[in-house]
Amino acid sequence: MISILYSDQFLEHQTGAYHPENPGRLTAITQALRAAPWAEQLDWRSPLPSDQPGDRFRAALQAVHPQGYLEAVKKIAEAGGGHIDPDTPVSAASYEVALLAVSAWLDGVDRVLETREPAFALTRPPGHHALPAQGMGFCIFSNAAIAAHYALKQPGVERVAILDWDVHHGNGTQAIVENNPQIVFCSLHEFPQYPGTGTAQERGKFENVMNFPMQAGSTLANYQPLFEQKILPFLQKFQPDLLIVSAGYDANHADPLASLSLHPKDYGVLTSYCLQVTRQVLLGLEGGYDFVALAQSVVATVEAMLEH
């Protein structure tokens, strides 16, 4: 069984009629997963509410984001909505939805550590561009970085790896984790592309960062040698107790926001590489804006987890 952390509440983050990061993304994915021939092998779970008892959630959130930033986002939502930056709208429901997304990633960590099987946090808004005190690039809270810090507080977890295969560099994630020797961060992304970060020279304080800028038009044939010769050795040497994947699907050839040329089935190959590092993998949704390619790619990802 593969755990899927999901709530219809994620559809309530409203971004406007023409914004690429919209509720239709999740609708397409959930419909495709529920129609898959192996759908009965999915364990759909609702994330715990963000006002859950105890300090588990708040401690994890505040380990990354200062209280002043949390209050600023909350005020925008309470005022009926607005923007954090020109690309990042906040609707009346967005603050609570973004908190629930964080909760889903934390629940995903718990599920993976409990079952020793992969899980997928099927959430929005995405998170990998969010800096500690500034949301950007459609992202409000830094889900992957928060989950990594949370995981390190759990028994038996000493090392966490983050792999970001979104077409855009996870600048927020890197900024938050690059000075932590217990976390490694690895990213493959189109360059130059938004946000302009992620050069190969960025290595982290402890040589714990590995960036792979990809040229426009890159295909699976360009990805595979990097995984086999660079990424797998790097992650396997680190021996993570948990691998978190910032699973963006905008490197698809059909995606409107970038120019890489992966195909949906290729994400099954990338997922299989991840499972060679550890079975304890948490994937969380980042980008991906062509509904058909996005849904097919998530199906290929989950199918690889079930088959491996």
Residue pairs with C-beta under 8 A, 6 or more apart in sequence:
1 41
1 42
1 43
1 115
1 117
2 41
2 42
2 43
2 117
2 118
2 119
2 120
2 302
2 305
2 306
3 42
3 43
3 45
3 108
3 111
3 112
3 115
3 117
3 119
3 120
4 33
4 42
4 43
4 44
4 45
4 119
4 120
4 122
4 302
5 45
5 46
5 47
5 104
5 105
5 107
5 108
5 111
5 119
5 120
5 121
5 122
5 123
6 26
6 30
6 44
6 45
6 46
6 47
6 104
6 122
6 123
7 46
7 47
7 100
7 104
9 93
9 96
9 97
9 100
10 23
10 26
10 97
10 100
10 101
10 122
10 123
10 124
11 23
11 26
11 27
12 23
12 91
12 93
12 97
13 23
13 91
13 93
13 94
13 97
13 98
13 124
13 125
14 23
14 81
14 89
14 91
14 92
14 93
14 94
15 21
15 22
15 89
15 91
15 138
16 22
16 89
19 89
20 138
20 256
20 257
20 289
21 124
21 125
21 126
21 138
21 287
21 289
23 124
24 291
25 124
25 288
25 289
25 291
25 294
26 122
26 124
26 285
28 291
28 292
28 294
28 295
29 122
29 285
29 294
29 295
29 298
30 122
31 295
32 295
32 296
32 298
32 299
33 39
33 42
33 298
33 299
33 302
36 299
36 302
36 303
38 303
38 306
41 306
42 302
45 107
45 111
47 100
47 101
47 103
47 104
47 107
47 121
47 123
48 57
48 103
48 107
49 100
49 103
50 57
50 96
50 99
50 100
50 102
50 103
52 103
56 106
56 150
57 99
57 102
57 103
57 106
59 153
60 102
60 106
60 146
60 147
60 149
60 150
60 153
61 70
61 99
61 102
61 141
61 146
62 70
63 146
63 149
63 150
64 132
64 141
64 142
64 145
64 146
64 149
64 176
65 130
65 132
65 133
65 141
65 142
65 146
66 132
66 133
68 133
69 132
69 133
69 134
73 84
73 90
73 94
73 95
73 98
73 135
73 140
74 95
76 82
76 83
76 84
76 90
76 94
76 95
77 90
77 91
77 92
77 93
77 94
77 95
77 96
78 92
78 95
80 92
81 89
81 90
81 91
81 92
81 94
82 89
82 90
83 89
83 90
84 90
84 134
84 135
84 136
84 140
85 134
85 135
85 136
85 137
87 136
87 137
87 138
88 135
88 136
88 137
88 138
88 139
88 140
90 140
94 125
94 140
95 140
97 124
97 125
98 125
98 140
98 141
99 141
100 123
101 121
101 123
101 124
101 125
101 127
101 141
101 143
102 127
102 141
102 143
102 146
102 147
104 121
104 122
104 123
104 284
105 121
105 123
105 143
105 144
105 146
105 147
105 282
105 284
106 146
106 147
106 150
107 121
108 119
108 120
108 121
108 147
108 282
108 284
109 147
109 150
109 151
109 154
109 242
109 244
109 282
110 154
111 117
111 119
111 282
112 118
112 119
112 242
112 280
112 281
112 282
113 151
113 154
113 156
113 157
113 242
113 280
116 279
116 280
117 279
118 275
118 279
118 280
118 281
118 282
118 283
118 305
119 281
119 282
119 283
120 247
120 282
120 283
120 284
120 285
120 298
120 301
120 302
120 305
121 143
121 282
121 283
121 284
121 285
122 285
122 298
123 143
123 284
123 285
124 285
125 138
125 139
125 140
125 141
126 138
126 139
126 143
126 248
126 285
126 286
126 287
127 139
127 140
127 141
127 142
127 143
127 144
127 145
127 146
127 172
127 173
127 246
127 284
127 286
128 139
128 142
128 143
128 144
128 164
128 166
128 168
128 170
128 171
128 172
128 173
128 246
128 248
128 286
129 135
129 136
129 137
129 138
129 139
129 168
129 170
129 171
129 172
129 195
130 136
130 139
130 140
130 141
130 142
130 172
131 142
131 171
131 172
131 175
131 176
132 142
132 175
132 176
135 141
136 172
136 195
137 168
137 194
137 195
138 287
139 172
142 172
142 173
142 176
143 284
144 162
144 164
144 170
144 173
144 244
144 246
144 284
145 162
145 172
145 173
145 176
145 177
147 244
147 282
147 284
148 160
148 162
148 177
148 183
148 242
148 244
151 157
151 160
151 241
151 242
151 244
152 158
152 160
152 182
152 183
156 241
157 241
157 242
158 182
158 241
159 182
159 183
159 184
159 238
159 239
159 240
159 241
160 182
160 183
160 184
160 240
160 241
160 242
160 243
160 244
161 183
161 184
161 185
161 186
161 235
161 238
161 240
161 242
161 243
161 244
161 277
162 170
162 173
162 177
162 183
162 184
162 185
162 186
162 243
162 244
162 245
162 246
163 186
163 187
163 231
163 235
163 243
163 244
163 245
163 246
163 274
164 170
164 173
164 185
164 186
164 187
164 188
164 189
164 245
164 246
164 248
164 286
165 187
165 188
165 245
165 246
165 247
165 248
165 251
165 267
165 270
166 187
166 189
166 246
166 247
166 248
166 249
166 250
166 251
166 286
166 287
167 189
167 190
167 193
167 248
167 250
167 251
167 255
167 257
167 258
167 260
167 287
168 189
168 190
168 193
168 194
168 195
168 248
168 250
168 258
168 287
169 187
169 189
169 191
169 193
169 195
169 197
169 198
169 211
170 185
170 187
170 189
170 198
170 246
170 286
171 195
171 197
171 198
173 185
173 246
174 185
174 187
174 197
174 198
174 202
174 204
174 209
174 211
177 183
177 185
177 208
178 185
178 202
178 204
178 205
178 208
178 209
179 204
179 205
179 206
180 206
180 208
181 205
181 206
181 208
183 208
184 204
184 208
184 209
184 210
184 234
184 235
184 238
184 240
185 204
185 208
185 209
185 210
186 209
186 210
186 211
186 212
186 231
186 234
186 235
187 198
187 210
187 211
187 212
188 212
188 214
188 223
188 226
188 231
188 251
189 198
189 211
189 212
189 213
189 214
190 213
190 214
190 215
190 216
190 218
190 251
190 258
190 259
190 260
191 198
191 199
191 213
191 214
191 215
192 213
193 258
193 259
198 211
198 213
199 211
199 213
200 211
200 212
200 213
202 209
202 211
203 209
203 210
210 230
210 231
210 234
212 226
212 230
212 231
214 222
214 223
214 251
214 260
215 222
216 259
216 260
217 259
217 260
217 261
218 251
218 260
218 261
219 260
219 261
219 262
219 266
220 262
220 263
220 266
220 269
223 262
223 266
223 270
224 269
227 270
227 273
228 273
231 273
232 273
232 276
232 277
235 243
235 277
236 276
236 277
240 277
240 278
240 280
241 278
241 280
242 278
242 280
242 281
242 282
243 274
243 277
243 278
243 280
243 281
243 282
244 281
244 282
244 283
244 284
245 274
245 281
245 282
245 283
245 284
246 284
246 286
247 267
247 283
247 284
247 285
247 286
247 298
247 301
248 285
248 286
248 287
248 288
249 255
249 264
249 267
249 287
249 288
249 293
249 294
249 297
249 298
250 257
250 258
250 287
250 288
250 289
251 258
251 260
251 261
251 262
252 260
252 262
252 263
252 264
252 288
252 290
252 293
252 294
252 297
253 260
253 261
253 262
253 263
253 293
254 290
254 292
254 293
255 288
255 289
255 290
255 293
256 289
256 290
257 287
257 289
264 293
264 296
264 297
264 299
264 300
265 296
265 300
266 300
267 297
267 298
267 300
267 301
267 304
268 300
268 301
268 303
268 304
269 304
270 301
271 283
271 300
271 301
271 304
271 305
271 308
272 304
272 308
274 281
275 281
275 304
275 305
275 308
281 305
283 301
285 298
288 294
288 297
